[in-house]
């Protein structure tokens, strides 16, 4: 156990979480409560906070440990997971994030109610909450891995300690706490990454990364150094993960919630110029670190899950290792916080308040959300050590939300037919499950085709054909309901 690094990391995390959280909680206690204060920060977050929260919400375990792990097998092509998120953030800041902010939504499933009715809303609420909870369990695994690399503990024990920190990352002041903590942690993270990349090179033969390149070329694995990999890697992984990320996270509650919390649509637009570069550059650093770990025998024998983080602990100066691991942990805690707040918000607004307590006050909703966050986090901690490879699990989870994205797009811009919408959703979800848990891909001779391609194909086929053959109401953005809403907002403004 590296006690010094562990203590330094925990002191940093506890100090910043409790310091910022208690300061915000005390400040907000003196103000009158508005609707959505806990879940949406009163809808007044500024550009820097929204931008960095958008970036860090999708920069968690998958970006850090997932890319370390995937670089082990696919090499530099693993960076496509990060590049896909750059495209995603462009989509969010220029379209979907603007839609949810303009419509004053608290949850994504609310828009399904306006488009197709309450039954469709509830169907998507339950599915989306489950998907985001699945991501939460993976984030909990990531926390366990980072702490395990510092302590030698089992991942499960590390997940418990980190999970407790993650709960405090959000329960004190909700969305506002996450946003302001992210602002501080992003600065620390990039400072640590840049310094770590330099110091790591100095520990390698020749004081640079030439030995890493030589390792792969001499073993005949030149493709590991190309971001395109092999044609098969590019078609199955690079394009597949781009489809999964863009068409699932593009409408996922965990990424829409920061946009809903922005002070205005203009805030969301401007956030692009910070969020996209901040998120995209991280993947380059992660790939370099992951590729390097595999070339050093003492770390390579540890396997892909912990080799890179263990290398950082042992190869970097203790102060820098502590700084970098603290920032990694903070980034994962940020995503942990959002993936616990997002399903709690869906369960609170779409189920608890919508069906059982329509007259619930803001204080009552904040209490419900806090309790739900704690329950979700505890369950995630209990199963974190039994999870599959990180990015494989993420790809399957993301595929569940691909049909949700397109059903919303159809309903906003084209046609609203609830029967076609439900049929599209259910068919895509069944296809996603069969593709992962049956022999169907092998029977069809399509074993290399990944889930995102399947769910996208099913979604577009049934959605487009169904809407062409069926009648339905005009798309919401072409309806009198929307024009009336915009007129009312204009008068209020």
MOPETA-V19418 format. One record per residue. N is the residue number from 1. RES is the residue in three letters. BURIAL is + if it has 9 or more other C-alpha atoms within 8 Angstrom, else -. Layout:
# MOPETA-V19418
n:N res:RES burial:BURIAL
n:N res:RES burial:BURIAL
This chain:
# MOPETA-V19418
n:1 res:UNK burial:-
n:2 res:UNK burial:-
n:3 res:UNK burial:-
n:4 res:UNK burial:-
n:5 res:UNK burial:+
n:6 res:UNK burial:+
n:7 res:UNK burial:-
n:8 res:UNK burial:+
n:9 res:UNK burial:+
n:10 res:UNK burial:+
n:11 res:UNK burial:-
n:12 res:UNK burial:+
n:13 res:UNK burial:+
n:14 res:UNK burial:+
n:15 res:UNK burial:-
n:16 res:UNK burial:+
n:17 res:UNK burial:+
n:18 res:UNK burial:+
n:19 res:UNK burial:+
n:20 res:UNK burial:+
n:21 res:UNK burial:+
n:22 res:UNK burial:+
n:23 res:UNK burial:-
n:24 res:UNK burial:+
n:25 res:UNK burial:+
n:26 res:UNK burial:-
n:27 res:UNK burial:-
n:28 res:UNK burial:-
n:29 res:UNK burial:-
n:30 res:UNK burial:-
n:31 res:UNK burial:-
n:32 res:UNK burial:-
n:33 res:UNK burial:-
n:34 res:UNK burial:-
n:35 res:UNK burial:-
n:36 res:UNK burial:+
n:37 res:UNK burial:+
n:38 res:UNK burial:+
n:39 res:UNK burial:+
n:40 res:UNK burial:+
n:41 res:UNK burial:+
n:42 res:UNK burial:+
n:43 res:UNK burial:+
n:44 res:UNK burial:+
n:45 res:UNK burial:+
n:46 res:UNK burial:+
n:47 res:UNK burial:+
n:48 res:UNK burial:+
n:49 res:UNK burial:+
n:50 res:UNK burial:+
n:51 res:UNK burial:+
n:52 res:UNK burial:+
n:53 res:UNK burial:+
n:54 res:UNK burial:+
n:55 res:UNK burial:+
n:56 res:UNK burial:+
n:57 res:UNK burial:+
n:58 res:UNK burial:+
n:59 res:UNK burial:+
n:60 res:UNK burial:+
n:61 res:UNK burial:+
n:62 res:UNK burial:+
n:63 res:UNK burial:+
n:64 res:UNK burial:+
n:65 res:UNK burial:+
n:66 res:UNK burial:+
n:67 res:UNK burial:+
n:68 res:UNK burial:+
n:69 res:UNK burial:+
n:70 res:UNK burial:+
n:71 res:UNK burial:+
n:72 res:UNK burial:+
n:73 res:UNK burial:-
n:74 res:UNK burial:+
n:75 res:UNK burial:+
n:76 res:UNK burial:+
n:77 res:UNK burial:+
n:78 res:UNK burial:+
n:79 res:UNK burial:+
n:80 res:UNK burial:+
n:81 res:UNK burial:+
n:82 res:UNK burial:+
n:83 res:UNK burial:+
n:84 res:UNK burial:+
n:85 res:UNK burial:+
n:86 res:UNK burial:+
n:87 res:UNK burial:+
n:88 res:UNK burial:+
n:89 res:UNK burial:+
n:90 res:UNK burial:+
n:91 res:UNK burial:+
n:92 res:UNK burial:+
n:93 res:UNK burial:+
n:94 res:UNK burial:+
n:95 res:UNK burial:-
n:96 res:UNK burial:+
n:97 res:UNK burial:+
n:98 res:UNK burial:+
n:99 res:UNK burial:-
n:100 res:UNK burial:+
n:101 res:UNK burial:+
n:102 res:UNK burial:-
n:103 res:UNK burial:-
n:104 res:UNK burial:-
n:105 res:UNK burial:+
n:106 res:UNK burial:+
n:107 res:UNK burial:+
n:108 res:UNK burial:+
n:109 res:UNK burial:+
n:110 res:UNK burial:+
n:111 res:UNK burial:+
n:112 res:UNK burial:+
n:113 res:UNK burial:+
n:114 res:UNK burial:-
n:115 res:UNK burial:+
n:116 res:UNK burial:+
n:117 res:UNK burial:+
n:118 res:UNK burial:-
n:119 res:UNK burial:-
n:120 res:UNK burial:+
n:121 res:UNK burial:+
n:122 res:UNK burial:+
n:123 res:UNK burial:-
n:124 res:UNK burial:+
n:125 res:UNK burial:+
n:126 res:UNK burial:+
n:127 res:UNK burial:+
n:128 res:UNK burial:+
n:129 res:UNK burial:+
n:130 res:UNK burial:+
n:131 res:UNK burial:+
n:132 res:UNK burial:+
n:133 res:UNK burial:+
n:134 res:UNK burial:+
n:135 res:UNK burial:+
n:136 res:UNK burial:+
n:137 res:UNK burial:+
n:138 res:UNK burial:+
n:139 res:UNK burial:+
n:140 res:UNK burial:+
n:141 res:UNK burial:+
n:142 res:UNK burial:+
n:143 res:UNK burial:+
n:144 res:UNK burial:+
n:145 res:UNK burial:+
n:146 res:UNK burial:+
n:147 res:UNK burial:+
n:148 res:UNK burial:+
n:149 res:UNK burial:+
n:150 res:UNK burial:+
n:151 res:UNK burial:+
n:152 res:UNK burial:-
n:153 res:UNK burial:+
n:154 res:UNK burial:-
n:155 res:UNK burial:+
n:156 res:UNK burial:+
n:157 res:UNK burial:+
n:158 res:UNK burial:+
n:159 res:UNK burial:+
n:160 res:UNK burial:+
n:161 res:UNK burial:+
n:162 res:UNK burial:+
n:163 res:UNK burial:+
n:164 res:UNK burial:-
n:165 res:UNK burial:+
n:166 res:UNK burial:+
n:167 res:UNK burial:+
n:168 res:UNK burial:+
n:169 res:UNK burial:+
n:170 res:UNK burial:+
n:171 res:UNK burial:+
n:172 res:UNK burial:+
n:173 res:UNK burial:+
n:174 res:UNK burial:+
n:175 res:UNK burial:+
n:176 res:UNK burial:+
n:177 res:UNK burial:+
n:178 res:UNK burial:+
n:179 res:UNK burial:+
n:180 res:UNK burial:+
n:181 res:UNK burial:+
n:182 res:UNK burial:+
n:183 res:UNK burial:+
n:184 res:UNK burial:-
n:185 res:UNK burial:+
n:186 res:UNK burial:+
n:187 res:UNK burial:-
n:188 res:UNK burial:+
n:189 res:UNK burial:+
n:190 res:UNK burial:-
n:191 res:UNK burial:-
n:192 res:UNK burial:+
n:193 res:UNK burial:+
n:194 res:UNK burial:-
n:195 res:UNK burial:+
n:196 res:UNK burial:+
n:197 res:UNK burial:+
n:198 res:UNK burial:-
n:199 res:UNK burial:+
n:200 res:UNK burial:+
n:201 res:UNK burial:+
n:202 res:UNK burial:+
n:203 res:UNK burial:-
n:204 res:UNK burial:+
n:205 res:UNK burial:-
n:206 res:UNK burial:-
n:207 res:UNK burial:-
n:208 res:UNK burial:+
n:209 res:UNK burial:+
n:210 res:UNK burial:-
n:211 res:UNK burial:+
n:212 res:UNK burial:+
n:213 res:UNK burial:+
n:214 res:UNK burial:-
n:215 res:UNK burial:+
n:216 res:UNK burial:+
n:217 res:UNK burial:+
n:218 res:UNK burial:-
n:219 res:UNK burial:-
n:220 res:UNK burial:-
n:221 res:UNK burial:-
n:222 res:UNK burial:+
n:223 res:UNK burial:+
n:224 res:UNK burial:+
n:225 res:UNK burial:+
n:226 res:UNK burial:+
n:227 res:UNK burial:+
n:228 res:UNK burial:+
n:229 res:UNK burial:+
n:230 res:UNK burial:-
n:231 res:UNK burial:-
n:232 res:UNK burial:-
n:233 res:UNK burial:+
n:234 res:UNK burial:+
n:235 res:UNK burial:+
n:236 res:UNK burial:+
n:237 res:UNK burial:+
n:238 res:UNK burial:+
n:239 res:UNK burial:+
n:240 res:UNK burial:+
n:241 res:UNK burial:+
n:242 res:UNK burial:+
n:243 res:UNK burial:+
n:244 res:UNK burial:+
n:245 res:UNK burial:+
n:246 res:UNK burial:+
n:247 res:UNK burial:+
n:248 res:UNK burial:+
n:249 res:UNK burial:+
n:250 res:UNK burial:+
n:251 res:UNK burial:+
n:252 res:UNK burial:+
n:253 res:UNK burial:+
n:254 res:UNK burial:+
n:255 res:UNK burial:+
n:256 res:UNK burial:+
n:257 res:UNK burial:+
n:258 res:UNK burial:+
n:259 res:UNK burial:+
n:260 res:UNK burial:+
n:261 res:UNK burial:+
n:262 res:UNK burial:+
n:263 res:UNK burial:+
n:264 res:UNK burial:+
n:265 res:UNK burial:+
n:266 res:UNK burial:-
n:267 res:UNK burial:+
n:268 res:UNK burial:+
n:269 res:UNK burial:+
n:270 res:UNK burial:+
n:271 res:UNK burial:+
n:272 res:UNK burial:+
n:273 res:UNK burial:-
n:274 res:UNK burial:+
n:275 res:UNK burial:+
n:276 res:UNK burial:+
n:277 res:UNK burial:+
n:278 res:UNK burial:+
n:279 res:UNK burial:+
n:280 res:UNK burial:+
n:281 res:UNK burial:-
n:282 res:UNK burial:+
n:283 res:UNK burial:+
n:284 res:UNK burial:+
n:285 res:UNK burial:+
n:286 res:UNK burial:+
n:287 res:UNK burial:+
n:288 res:UNK burial:+
n:289 res:UNK burial:+
n:290 res:UNK burial:+
n:291 res:UNK burial:+
n:292 res:UNK burial:+
n:293 res:UNK burial:+
n:294 res:UNK burial:+
n:295 res:UNK burial:+
n:296 res:UNK burial:-
n:297 res:UNK burial:-
n:298 res:UNK burial:-
n:299 res:UNK burial:+
n:300 res:UNK burial:+
n:301 res:UNK burial:-
n:302 res:UNK burial:+
n:303 res:UNK burial:-
n:304 res:UNK burial:+
n:305 res:UNK burial:+
n:306 res:UNK burial:+
n:307 res:UNK burial:+
n:308 res:UNK burial:+
n:309 res:UNK burial:+
n:310 res:UNK burial:+
n:311 res:UNK burial:+
n:312 res:UNK burial:+
n:313 res:UNK burial:+
n:314 res:UNK burial:-
n:315 res:UNK burial:-
n:316 res:UNK burial:+
n:317 res:UNK burial:-
n:318 res:UNK burial:+
n:319 res:UNK burial:-
n:320 res:UNK burial:+
n:321 res:UNK burial:+
n:322 res:UNK burial:+
n:323 res:UNK burial:+
n:324 res:UNK burial:+
n:325 res:UNK burial:+
n:326 res:UNK burial:+
n:327 res:UNK burial:+
n:328 res:UNK burial:+
n:329 res:UNK burial:+
n:330 res:UNK burial:+
n:331 res:UNK burial:+
n:332 res:UNK burial:+
n:333 res:UNK burial:+
n:334 res:UNK burial:+
n:335 res:UNK burial:+
n:336 res:UNK burial:+
n:337 res:UNK burial:+
n:338 res:UNK burial:+
n:339 res:UNK burial:+
n:340 res:UNK burial:+
n:341 res:UNK burial:+
n:342 res:UNK burial:+
n:343 res:UNK burial:+
n:344 res:UNK burial:+
n:345 res:UNK burial:+
n:346 res:UNK burial:+
n:347 res:UNK burial:+
n:348 res:UNK burial:+
n:349 res:UNK burial:+
n:350 res:UNK burial:+
n:351 res:UNK burial:+
n:352 res:UNK burial:+
n:353 res:UNK burial:+
n:354 res:UNK burial:+
n:355 res:UNK burial:-
n:356 res:UNK burial:-
n:357 res:UNK burial:-
n:358 res:UNK burial:-
n:359 res:UNK burial:-
n:360 res:UNK burial:-
n:361 res:UNK burial:-
n:362 res:UNK burial:+
n:363 res:UNK burial:-
n:364 res:UNK burial:-
n:365 res:UNK burial:+
n:366 res:UNK burial:+
n:367 res:UNK burial:-
n:368 res:UNK burial:+
n:369 res:UNK burial:+
n:370 res:UNK burial:+
n:371 res:UNK burial:-
n:372 res:UNK burial:+
n:373 res:UNK burial:+
n:374 res:UNK burial:+
n:375 res:UNK burial:-
n:376 res:UNK burial:+
n:377 res:UNK burial:+
n:378 res:UNK burial:+
n:379 res:UNK burial:-
n:380 res:UNK burial:+
n:381 res:UNK burial:+
n:382 res:UNK burial:+
n:383 res:UNK burial:+
n:384 res:UNK burial:+
n:385 res:UNK burial:+
n:386 res:UNK burial:-
n:387 res:UNK burial:+
n:388 res:UNK burial:-
n:389 res:UNK burial:-
n:390 res:UNK burial:+
n:391 res:UNK burial:+
n:392 res:UNK burial:-
n:393 res:UNK burial:+
n:394 res:UNK burial:+
n:395 res:UNK burial:+
n:396 res:UNK burial:+
n:397 res:UNK burial:+
n:398 res:UNK burial:+
n:399 res:UNK burial:+
n:400 res:UNK burial:+
n:401 res:UNK burial:+
n:402 res:UNK burial:+
n:403 res:UNK burial:+
n:404 res:UNK burial:+
n:405 res:UNK burial:+
n:406 res:UNK burial:+
n:407 res:UNK burial:+
n:408 res:UNK burial:+
n:409 res:UNK burial:+
n:410 res:UNK burial:+
n:411 res:UNK burial:+
n:412 res:UNK burial:+
n:413 res:UNK burial:+
n:414 res:UNK burial:+
n:415 res:UNK burial:+
n:416 res:UNK burial:+
n:417 res:UNK burial:+
n:418 res:UNK burial:+
n:419 res:UNK burial:-
n:420 res:UNK burial:+
n:421 res:UNK burial:+
n:422 res:UNK burial:+
n:423 res:UNK burial:+
n:424 res:UNK burial:+
n:425 res:UNK burial:+
n:426 res:UNK burial:-
n:427 res:UNK burial:+
n:428 res:UNK burial:+
n:429 res:UNK burial:+
n:430 res:UNK burial:-
n:431 res:UNK burial:+
n:432 res:UNK burial:+
n:433 res:UNK burial:+
n:434 res:UNK burial:+
n:435 res:UNK burial:+
n:436 res:UNK burial:-
n:437 res:UNK burial:-
n:438 res:UNK burial:-
n:439 res:UNK burial:-
n:440 res:UNK burial:-
n:441 res:UNK burial:+
n:442 res:UNK burial:-
n:443 res:UNK burial:-
n:444 res:UNK burial:-
n:445 res:UNK burial:-
n:446 res:UNK burial:-
n:447 res:UNK burial:-
n:448 res:UNK burial:-
n:449 res:UNK burial:+
n:450 res:UNK burial:+
n:451 res:UNK burial:+
n:452 res:UNK burial:+
n:453 res:UNK burial:+
n:454 res:UNK burial:+
n:455 res:UNK burial:+
n:456 res:UNK burial:+
n:457 res:UNK burial:-
n:458 res:UNK burial:+
n:459 res:UNK burial:+
n:460 res:UNK burial:+
n:461 res:UNK burial:-
n:462 res:UNK burial:+
n:463 res:UNK burial:+
n:464 res:UNK burial:-
n:465 res:UNK burial:-
n:466 res:UNK burial:+
n:467 res:UNK burial:+
n:468 res:UNK burial:-
n:469 res:UNK burial:-
n:470 res:UNK burial:-
n:471 res:UNK burial:-
n:472 res:UNK burial:-
n:473 res:UNK burial:-
n:474 res:UNK burial:+
n:475 res:UNK burial:+
n:476 res:UNK burial:+
n:477 res:UNK burial:-
n:478 res:UNK burial:+
n:479 res:UNK burial:+
n:480 res:UNK burial:-
n:481 res:UNK burial:-
n:482 res:UNK burial:+
n:483 res:UNK burial:+
n:484 res:UNK burial:-
n:485 res:UNK burial:-
n:486 res:UNK burial:-
n:487 res:UNK burial:-
n:488 res:UNK burial:-
n:489 res:UNK burial:-
n:490 res:UNK burial:-
n:491 res:UNK burial:-
n:492 res:UNK burial:-
n:493 res:UNK burial:-
